[in-house]
Amino acid sequence: MACMPSKKPAPCRRRDRFGENVAAMRVGAGITQEQIAEKTGLSTRYWQSLEAGEYFPPLATLARIKSTLKCSWEDIFKECG
């Protein structure tokens, strides 16, 4: 499981948009936060923090998210730039 930093980073629009993207894809797939967390090997709290734009996951976690949601990199990073 991914470890969460002890201190939240400053707000970032790119992280917010990433969180919005993965949340929308998860909901569209009909998967709960608990289910996606289990499928990706993350804690539910960490998944919630990703959707809230609090953290940005490392590449290995991004790859697991992409695989689980069966989406493209473009879907994950849509309008993040």
Secondary structure, DSSP 8 states (H G I E B T S, - for coil): -----SS-----HHHHHHHHHHHHHHHHTT--HHHHHHHHT--HHHHHHHHTTS----HHHHHHHHHHHT--HHHHTTT--
